[in-house]
């Protein structure tokens, strides 16, 4: 399942997509949990009883601010969450 | 001389936004002979529904306004449909809660997200050909892809902003002083097409609608401009995950042809139709999840 967390507002679209099929039996040992400086990722049991990552609810409405420190303008050449997720489950829309 | 002045009486405040609450049971079925009775309770931000499923088939439902207390809303919704058919809580084998208030349904055995429940409900209402679901809820909007069994394969939700939601339509209904059920048909009663209101925010769209009225637009033209804006807003959401054949709309806005027909025109695809109330999709899906769980348990 592709789960898109985030929002669209007057300033743009801010979504983090997680391919939860790649989360099941994570090959990166849940590295996303510690890679994100804001600790936005969390492991939950979804509606189909799979243990997958999601974005914590409060962060879903503030992604453009929460992720700003990791974007190229803040000196990062690649996003820590995407780099840590070696199965390639995480994508940013912006 | 009597100096007393009669206090002015407040004019009666009409609630134009108030949509039709609805209770229904299938009189052709007898729940007393059923093997498994399950219930889905969807406590949403604006409306609450209770759906009864008897041996895997829709039996009855109650759809009403959500109050300021989720447990009470859940209880009232369920009581409404149980009263209609003479059922008691102990007659129900399994209850699943969904929606924003899903963790506050006091008698629920399990809570499941509204995304999974809407997909399951749409699969029942529109058939196993449903692949793309647009849920236009009271205060959020969801675009969902599902497989032939109603299992979610892709979803996107916007609950940060009320644009493109039922609450936005209620605001316009009150502003125009036109009953909400009349907005859709009236949006087509115009002499020429209008551009959508430009704002994506309900508050600013309301200001813009007032400006259009002052500029000489008729009420119907303003409603048309708002319906068009709403359609454009949700279509942009849908386009983010893509639209596949087997398109189905759930939620209260599915009853507004002014928005639905404009969405269909923008997408170039016709939405599947159903005779079941579009507002109960989430609760129906929850009840069906409950039925599957109970069936597995019964089979050992």
Interface residues (C-beta under 8 A of the other chain):
Chain A: X1 X2 X3 X4 X5 X7 X8 X9 X10 X13 X15 X47 X48 X60 X61 X93
Chain B: X112 X113 X115 X116 X151 X152 X153 X154 X155 X156 X157 X158 X159 X160 X161 X200 X201 X236 X237 X240 X241
